[in-house]
Amino acid sequence: MGFVKEFKEFAFKGNVLDLAVGVIIGAAFSAIVKSFVDDIITPLLLNPALEKANVKNIAELSWNGVKYGNFLSAILSFLIVAFVLFLLIKGINSLSKKPEEAPAVPAGPTEDQKLLMEIRDLLKAKNNL
């Protein structure tokens, strides 16, 4: 098998294409989450805290010369992405869960077993006389 043919089989397998689609969607989702954190969460939730710190932008937060505002924004973005993925996977798992099957009821005795039980009962009756 030639090198080019092997590469084509590898590159165009379903898993590789699914991974590429996932990376592209992840990048787009990352932009949405960044905008959500920067444009909605920060103004609504963090502005009161930022105003108390006399800061207008989260990127300006610093302590002893160390700017940690962007780091806090990245942590907030991560927590939102993790929470959304948790909810998404939980929903998918609940949809794909198969109902538990009831334990199989044991089948009744076979003809041979019935015959053996009759013989046993007859022998017990005979020994009890």
Secondary structure as UniProt FT lines:
FT   HELIX           3..11
FT   HELIX           14..36
FT   HELIX           37..46
FT   HELIX           47..52
FT   TURN            53..54
FT   HELIX           58..60
FT   STRAND          62..63
FT   TURN            64..65
FT   STRAND          66..67
FT   HELIX           69..96
FT   HELIX           111..128
//
